[in-house]
Amino acid sequence: MYKLSNYIVSCEIPTQSEIKDIALFSTRTGNMLSLKSNIFEQLKINQYDEVDYRILNLLIKYQIIIPEEEIEINYILEENKFLVQKKEGIS
């Protein structure tokens, strides 16, 4: 299944609606999107099967949610190492 990334920032967006909007920013990918607060609450308690598949796919694409077994810091370190090696190879 999935889990929320450790590298997201959330912020409530002021609205007149009873259901608030939440801005989610992935510091890992630089992507941002807004969700209804009830959807964000479902994510926080791991109720991914309650979330519309289109939203879920976007969350996966933006790496706001990640595979449950992923050790995120290791993945990020490997990704950065690869990008540095790639950059050095181009120079």
Secondary structure, 3 states (H helix, E strand, C coil): CEEECCCEEEEEECCCCCCCEEEEEECCCCCEEEEEHHHHHHHHCCCHHHCCHHHHHHHHHCCCEEECCCCHHHHHHHHHHHHHHHHHHHC
